[in-house]
Amino acid sequence: MLVAIFIYGMPISAASAAALQGAAYGLFPIGWIVLNAVFLYQLTVSTGTFEIVKSSVAHLSADRRIQALLVAYSFGIFIEGAAGFGTPVAISSALMIGLGFSPLHAAGLSLIANTAPVAFGAIGTPIITLAAITGISALQLSAMAGRQLAFVSILIPMWLVVTYSGWKGLKGVWPAALVSGASFAVVQILWSNLVGPELVGIVGGVVSLVSTAAFCSWWKPADIWESSTSSPLSSEGVRVSRREAMRAWMPWVFLSMFVMLWGIGPVKAGLSRGPILAPSFDVPGLHRMVYREYPVEPAPADRARLADPAYKSKRAEPARFTLNWLSATGTGILFASLATALYLRIPLGHFFAIAARTFRRMR
């Protein structure tokens, strides 16, 4: 704001309005996504299903490197695609700490793993926002991001393993790291180029998670890696039945279903049609107050047109805030939470108590 006001001469009223608009966008839809994602996570913790998820991962492989690939990378990609904005690091870290990783390793590995999918964020929010700001097609931006990041996505799981266990550790699990990264990379480049940015993380995360789990169900590393800084208590995992495991994973299945449904173009358009479902407001002191000038955009061949009021009004930047409360991704996640509560038969009072506790923690 200081640079805008004192260097570029932006009026204080317009700069303040721009800051308020940014804060409003930070709360909705971004904050709304994170709030409901953490609410869903708290529902799984309070019902004990999150513990079963941890046990199912640990039972699949007791090797720390494989667990890091499954949780920090594959599951983290899925949560990034659904919720984004730091949520995958928080949830993946909690899952890894429960598996016995040290908090430092859990947080660090989750952050490294989040390098690959974060450009597409939650339902393609970074790409869609960039398209809205620049006027460049979202599909064009998505395609270029996918082509560049596909190579990075193959390298990140290997970097993850090297960071945790060194080059010697990578030598033992490089096939699993390759499957984990390549499966996401293939989906990333195909989906981003052929479909769009919205569901790259969700579809890619699910494919990576299923592919890595299936591969590791029959392929095992020659040695089981244990870190000296991790707890051995959770490495083996408690054996759970297939029915229990399916029940525990259902909240995340609901999450993927609802977020994918909310990401479909016609569905999103239908849920945001009209002033009731998506009321829009002009931002006072900012709407149509900013103009794009040379060199931000090319000057017209006829310089005299710059003085034409009609031409100037066409270049005035709209500043509108849309409260698309039903089509927002966070609302889809809320519906996933409601489906989870019904499926797990959570009492109504307990449901609202968890909601209140989540809101107090997230405020």
N, C-alpha and C positions, 0 to 999 in steps of 0.2 A: 504493500500500500504506500509506503514511503517513497519507493522508486516511482510508482505510478503517479503520485501526487506531485512530488518535488522535481523529478527529472523529466517526466513526460507531460506534466501540467494537467493531469486528469483532475476534474473537479472533485472535491472531497465528497460531495453527495453521491456522485456516480461511483467512486471507489468504494464507499461504504455500502452502497446497494449491491455492488458486485461481490463484496465479501459476504454479505448476508445471503445472497443467492447461492454462493458456494457452500456456506454453512448449511443452508436448507437442503441442498443436494447431498451433502455429507450425511445428514440425518435420514433423508428419504430420497432415493431408495437404498443408498448404501448401508446406512445404519440399520435399516429395517431388515436387510438381508442377514447381517451379522447377528442381530438380536434373535431372529427366529432360528438360525442355524445353531446357535449356542443353546437355545431352548430345546430343540430336538435332541441335542447331545445330552443335556441335563435329564431329559426324560429317560434316555437309555441308561444313564448312570443310576438314577433313582430306582429303576426297576431291576437292576442287576444284569440286564442284557449286554451292557458294555463289557462286563467281566467275561461273559461267554464269548463275545467277539474276540477278546484278547486271548482266551484259552484256545479258540479255534485257530488263530494265527500261530500261536506257540506250538500247538499240536502238529500243524502242517510242517513246520521246520523249527528245530531248536537252535539252528544256526543264526547268530545275531545278524550276519550280513544279509541273509535271506529275509529275515524279519524287517530289517531296515528297508529293503527293496519293496516289500509288500506294503508296509505301512507308510513310511515317509514318502516313497515315490509314487507307487500305483494308487493307493488309497488317498494320498495327499493330492494327486492330480484330480481325482474325482471330486473331493471336497472343494478344491479350488474352482473347478468348473461350475459347481452348484452354488457355492457361497462366496468364495474369494475373500479379499480384504483382510488377510491375516487368520481367518478361521481355520484353514487347513493346517497351519503351523500349530495352532492351539490344540486342535483335536488330535492331530497325529502325534504331537508331543505327549499328550496325556495318555494315549494308547501305548506309546513306546515306553513311557515311565512305568506303566502298569506291567509291561512285559519284562521289566527289570533293567532297562537302560538308565544310565545316569541322567539327571535333568539336563546337564550341559550337552551331552551327546544327543539326547532326544531333540532338544531345541535346535542345535546346530545342524544336524542331519535333516530335520524337517525344513529348515530354511534353505539349505542347499538343494534339496529335492524340488522345492517350489520354484526354482529358476526356470524350469522347462515350460510349465503351463501358465505362468502368471501373465504373460502377454495377452492371453485371451480372457483371463479373469473369470468372473462370475457371469455366465451367459453372454460372453463376448463384450462385456461392458467397456473395456479399454478401446477395443477396435471400433465399437459403435459410437463411443464418445468422440474418438478421433475423426471418424467419418462426419459426424455432425459439425465439428469445429472447422474442418478443412474443406468440406464439400466433396471430398474424394469418396468414391463408392466404397461401402463397407466390405463388399465382396472382394474388391481389388486389394484393399489393405489386408484383409484376412488371407488372401492367397499369397501375398508377398511375405507376410509374417510366418505362414505355415511352411513356405519353402525354405526360409532361413532357419527356423527353429527345429525343423525335423532332424537336422544334423546334430544340433545341440542336445536334443532329447535322447539321442543314442549315447552321447558322451556322459550326460549327467549321472546316470546310475553307476557308471564306472568310477566317476569322480567321487560319488557318495561312498562307495565301498573303500576306495583308496584312502579317503579322509578318515574313515573309521578304523580300518585294519591294515593300511599300507598296501604296497604293491604285491607283497606276498599274499595278503588276504584276497586281493582281486584275482590272483592266479587260480585260486580255488573255486571261485564262483562266477567267473566271467561269462559262462554260458547263460546263467540266470540273469545277470545284469544285461546281457545282450537281448534276451527275450523281453525283459521288462521295458527297456528303452526302445527297441525296434518296433514292438507291437504298438506302443503309443505313437511313435514317429510316423508309422504308416497311416494310422487313423488321422493324425494331425494334418499331414500334408494332403490327404485325399479329401477329408471333410472340409478343411479350410478353403480348398480350391473349388470343390464341386458343390458344396452346400452353403456354407457361411460360417461366421465366427461363433454363433450362439452356443452350440452344443459340442464344440471341440473337446473341452476338458472332460465333460461328463462321459461322452461316448468313449473317448480315448482312455480315460481312467478306468472305466469298467473293462474295456478290452485288455488293458495292461494288467489289471488285477486278476482277471480270469485266466489270461494266458500264462502269467507268472505262477499262479497257484497250480494250474494244471501241469505246467512243466516241472515244478518242484514236487509234485505229488509222486512222480516216478523217477526223477533225477535227484540225486543227493550228492552233496560235496563230499570229497574224500575225508575231510576232517571237519569237526564241529568247532566253530570259532566262538570263543568266550572272551569278553573284555575284562581286564582286571578291575575296571571301574564300574562294572554292572553287577546287579544282584543275580545270583543263580537261582533264586527262589521261583521265578516265573518262567524260566527258560524252557522247561519241558511242557508246561501247560497242563491243565486238568482235562482229562478226556471227556468230551461231551458228545451226546448222540447227534445224529444228523438232524433230527427234528428240532432239538434245542438250538443247534447252530443256525438252522434256517429261520427259526423264530427270532433269534438275536439279530440276524442280519436284515430282517424285514424293514425296520425303520429306515435303513439306508437304501433299501429297494424302493420304499415309498418316496424317499427324497429324490432319487433319480427319476422315478415315474412322473412326479408332479413338476419337477423343474424342467424335464424334457417336454412335457405337455405345455407348460407356460412358455417355452422357448419356440414353439411352432408359430410361424408367422400368422396364419389365419386365426388361431386361438388367441394370440396376443392382441391382434387387431379387434377381435370381437369383445375381449374383456376390457378394452380401453375405448370403446365407441361411445361417444356422447358426453355431454357436460357432467352427468352424474357419476359415471364410472371414471372419468379422467378430466376433472375440472382444471382449467388452465388460467393462470393469472399473469398479467403484465407486471414486471418488476418496476416499482415506482423509482423514478430518478435514473433509470438505466435503459429501459425499453426504447429502442430507436434513437438512442443518444450517442452511439458509437458508430463511426463510419470506417469502412475499409478504404485505405488510400494507397497510392504508390509509395514504397515498393512492396507493400504487403500483397497487393494484387496489381497486375499490369495496368498502366495508364491507358485510357482510350486513345485511338489514333487521332481523333478530333479533340484536342485539348479544350476547346471551347465548351464541350459538353460538361466539363467539370463544374461549371457555374450554373448549369441547368438544374433547377430545384427538383424536377421530376426524376432526373438521373441520380441526383444525390439521395433522394428518398428511397430509391431502389437498393442503394448500397448501405442503408441504415441497418445495423445489426439488431435483430429481435432479441429481447431478453424476457423469456417467459418461463414460469415454473409450472410444471404439470404434475398434479397429484394423482397419478394413475394407480390408485390404491388397490384395485383388484388385479390388474395385469402385472403389477410389480413382482419381481422374482421372490422377494421376501414373503409375499402373500402365498405363493406356491409352496414355499417351505413351511409356512404356517399350516397349510392344508395337509402337508406331509406329517406334521406334528399331531394334528387332529386325528389323522388316520392311524398313526402310531398309538395314540392314546386309546382309540377304540380297539385296535388289534390286541394290545397288551392289557386291555381291560383296566386301565388306570382309573381309580375313583375320581369323581369330579372335583371334590375338595382337594385331593392331592394334586390334581392337574393344575388347578389355579394357584396352589401354594408354590409349585415349581415355577410357574409363570411369574409370580410376584418376586420370588427369590432371584430368578434370572434377570428380571428387570432391575432389581436393586444392584446386582453385581455389574451389570452392563452400563448403567447410567453414567 
